Amino acid sequence: MAPRVLLTGGAGFIGSHTVIILLRAGYAITVVDNLVNSSLKSVERVREIAADEGIEGVDLDVEVVDMCDKAAFEKVFEKYSVGGFSAVIHFAGLKAVGESMALPLMYYENNLINTMNLLSLMEKFDCRRIVFSSSATVYGAATEMPITEETQTGAGITNAYGRTKYMIEGILSDFQKSKEKTEKPWSVTVLRYFNPVGAHPSGKIGEDPSGPPNNLMPYVSQVAVGRREFLSVFGNDYDTPDGTGVRDYIHVMDLAAGHLSAITYMDKKPSVYSVFNLGTGNGYSVLNMVSAMEKASGKEIKYKIVDRRPGDIATCYADAERAKVEMGWEAKLGLDEMCRDLWAWQSANPNGFE
Ligand SMILES: NC(=O)c1ccc[n+]([C@@H]2O[C@H](COP(=O)([O-])OP(=O)(O)OC[C@H]3O[C@@H](n4cnc5c(N)ncnc54)[C@H](O)[C@@H]3O)[C@@H](O)[C@H]2O)c1
């Protein structure tokens, strides 16, 4: 029987792409999602892609459950208790930075409680391997580039969303340590994502933000497709080559592959707490991204320079060497592929999954 992996938040942007990578690798999958920021259409499309790619023996189940409802969540673990979950990839969480400042309690409650429920159920049902979706935002106001996993975290985080990631990393570390000397040790892999963009090359799945996008590239692609008039560029007086903010963009398929690497890495490490940056190590400015998207889409992308956004830093890019050395993972796709695939998704689905 194929090992089964539980993907919390697996109907979302990064989760749905990771499902494809894991199906290709022969895993059985259970997705748990309450669809607060996603739709079952993404899972339907994943099935189509699996068929298009000729993946055999697809075993993909979906449970629509709010993980904060522990009793309902426990039923999922019970349902799969024969065979169980060989590992969990924990994507589920609320992720809009601005919203997290307006509604911090909602963010702390959802992101922390769903994690606590998950860990206690994993313990009860004896699943002891977890990959956690963290973020470069835990590095707060780091100024020295590139950012390594040893760069200080916690200081200078400017929003509640980022603090939930920082807190969850702490919870996972304490918990893993408490199990180290027992007969049932845990393996925990924390993946700190830089800026995921792009889509599966088929254009059938992609990022589908509800309301105005918080991140640059979904906004840029909505301008390209005519859904929004212009892009607001937050500041052009940063200390960067063209004055606009520089970030490390990573293709979502590369990022998804990092989760498979993390699972196989933990196969060899029954007791470990590891942290990896997932980025390309390249920094691109807002204006670099705009012109790359103009090239990919053949559309003009209008923009206006507006004030800086509080909390934004000039430059942020990763040192992703540790993931390469220890997990054998590295990003393979470049800016052209990111924009080509984002455009394939956006142009075929101008209104997302609607
Ligand atoms: N996309 C990014 O730029 C980025 C960057 C760094 C980290 N991350 C993290 O990666 C993870 C996945 O991000 P994404 O971009 O795919 O986001 P997403 O919103 O598309 O996916 C998250 C999924 O979790 C589900 N969810 C939320 N709360 C839940 C709950 N209580 N019970 C069950 N399901 C719940 C949502 O419905 C959604 O499908 C998140 O934890 C996010 O914080 C994302």
The ligand as an SDF file (V2000), in Angstrom:
LIG
                    3D

 44 48  0  0  0  0  0  0  0  0999 V2000
    1.6630   32.0640   -0.6070 N   0  0  0  0  0  0  0  0  0  0  0  0
    2.6540   32.6730    0.0260 C   0  0  0  0  0  0  0  0  0  0  0  0
    3.1380   33.6960   -0.4240 O   0  0  0  0  0  0  0  0  0  0  0  0
    3.2310   32.0810    1.2930 C   0  0  0  0  0  0  0  0  0  0  0  0
    4.4850   32.5180    1.7490 C   0  0  0  0  0  0  0  0  0  0  0  0
    4.9990   31.9790    2.9260 C   0  0  0  0  0  0  0  0  0  0  0  0
    4.2630   31.0500    3.6480 C   0  0  0  0  0  0  0  0  0  0  0  0
    3.0310   30.6550    3.1990 N   0  0  0  0  0  0  0  0  0  0  0  0
    2.2610   29.6880    3.9870 C   0  0  0  0  0  0  0  0  0  0  0  0
    2.0470   28.5280    3.2140 O   0  0  0  0  0  0  0  0  0  0  0  0
    0.7800   27.9450    3.5550 C   0  0  0  0  0  0  0  0  0  0  0  0
   -0.0290   27.7540    2.2880 C   0  0  0  0  0  0  0  0  0  0  0  0
   -0.1580   29.0060    1.6500 O   0  0  0  0  0  0  0  0  0  0  0  0
   -1.0510   29.2130    0.3590 P   0  0  0  0  0  0  0  0  0  0  0  0
   -0.4910   30.3710   -0.3720 O   0  0  0  0  0  0  0  0  0  0  0  0
   -1.2490   27.9340   -0.3180 O   0  0  0  0  0  0  0  0  0  0  0  0
   -2.3910   29.7030    1.0480 O   0  0  0  0  0  0  0  0  0  0  0  0
   -3.9110   29.2930    0.7480 P   0  0  0  0  0  0  0  0  0  0  0  0
   -4.7670   30.2360    1.5070 O   0  0  0  0  0  0  0  0  0  0  0  0
   -4.1240   29.1690   -0.7130 O   0  0  0  0  0  0  0  0  0  0  0  0
   -3.9720   27.8370    1.4080 O   0  0  0  0  0  0  0  0  0  0  0  0
   -4.2030   27.6410    2.7890 C   0  0  0  0  0  0  0  0  0  0  0  0
   -5.3690   26.6850    2.9100 C   0  0  0  0  0  0  0  0  0  0  0  0
   -5.6400   26.4500    4.3030 O   0  0  0  0  0  0  0  0  0  0  0  0
   -7.0450   26.3620    4.4520 C   0  0  0  0  0  0  0  0  0  0  0  0
   -7.3340   26.6170    5.8740 N   0  0  0  0  0  0  0  0  0  0  0  0
   -7.1120   27.7340    6.5930 C   0  0  0  0  0  0  0  0  0  0  0  0
   -7.5130   27.5750    7.8640 N   0  0  0  0  0  0  0  0  0  0  0  0
   -7.9840   26.3080    7.9700 C   0  0  0  0  0  0  0  0  0  0  0  0
   -8.5520   25.5470    9.0390 C   0  0  0  0  0  0  0  0  0  0  0  0
   -8.7340   26.0620   10.2550 N   0  0  0  0  0  0  0  0  0  0  0  0
   -8.9460   24.2750    8.7930 N   0  0  0  0  0  0  0  0  0  0  0  0
   -8.7800   23.7320    7.5470 C   0  0  0  0  0  0  0  0  0  0  0  0
   -8.2680   24.4090    6.5030 N   0  0  0  0  0  0  0  0  0  0  0  0
   -7.8760   25.6860    6.7140 C   0  0  0  0  0  0  0  0  0  0  0  0
   -7.5990   27.3770    3.4670 C   0  0  0  0  0  0  0  0  0  0  0  0
   -8.9290   27.1280    3.0880 O   0  0  0  0  0  0  0  0  0  0  0  0
   -6.6480   27.2260    2.2900 C   0  0  0  0  0  0  0  0  0  0  0  0
   -7.1250   26.2820    1.3380 O   0  0  0  0  0  0  0  0  0  0  0  0
    0.1300   28.8900    4.5590 C   0  0  0  0  0  0  0  0  0  0  0  0
    0.3850   28.4130    5.8640 O   0  0  0  0  0  0  0  0  0  0  0  0
    0.8720   30.1950    4.3300 C   0  0  0  0  0  0  0  0  0  0  0  0
    0.8890   30.9930    5.4770 O   0  0  0  0  0  0  0  0  0  0  0  0
    2.5190   31.1430    2.0360 C   0  0  0  0  0  0  0  0  0  0  0  0
  1  2  1  0
  2  3  2  0
  2  4  1  0
  4  5  1  0
  4 44  2  0
  5  6  2  0
  6  7  1  0
  7  8  2  0
  8  9  1  0
  8 44  1  0
  9 10  1  0
  9 42  1  0
 10 11  1  0
 11 12  1  0
 11 40  1  0
 12 13  1  0
 13 14  1  0
 14 15  2  0
 14 16  1  0
 14 17  1  0
 17 18  1  0
 18 19  2  0
 18 20  1  0
 18 21  1  0
 21 22  1  0
 22 23  1  0
 23 24  1  0
 23 38  1  0
 24 25  1  0
 25 26  1  0
 25 36  1  0
 26 27  1  0
 26 35  1  0
 27 28  2  0
 28 29  1  0
 29 30  1  0
 29 35  2  0
 30 31  1  0
 30 32  2  0
 32 33  1  0
 33 34  2  0
 34 35  1  0
 36 37  1  0
 36 38  1  0
 38 39  1  0
 40 41  1  0
 40 42  1  0
 42 43  1  0
M  CHG  2   8   1  16  -1
M  END
$$$$
